[in-house]
Amino acid sequence: MTLKLLSLLYLAMQLGCIALINFSLGFLLAVTMVPVAAIVQPVGPKYVYAVLLVLVTPAATLLLSIFLYQELIEYPVSLLECWQLFLQAVAEGLLDHYLYGSIVFPFVAIFVYPCWLLLWNVLFWK
């Protein structure tokens, strides 16, 4: 339970910091990660929790957001086209970081994924 407390505090701290810089990213991460982080525990249906953790990874969230966006603008795409748009979005994120100094890519790589991995440790703690 101490590890879960630390992971929730870490998640709250990073969401508070990113909300000051990029409110929409902070809101999207909060809506997707906080409910799953609150219910993940070392006891209970681990496979259900594992599927939920996979669905709230930033990569899966981005992929589902791209697919939903294409559906909302009434230009449906196939799974392969959605994957290509996902790779293009990741490449543009890297390019924005190197050209313009955008902090979104390093924030996700340095802060969000370790928090997500902490939640995996909470789930499979013996």
Secondary structure, 3 states (H helix, E strand, C coil): CHHHHHHHHHHHHHHHHHHHHCHHHHHHHHHHHHHHHHHCCCCCCHHHHHHHHHHCCHHHHHHHHHHHHHHHCCCCCCHHHHHHHHHHHHHHHHHHHHHHCCCHHHHHHHHHHHHHHHHHHHHCCC
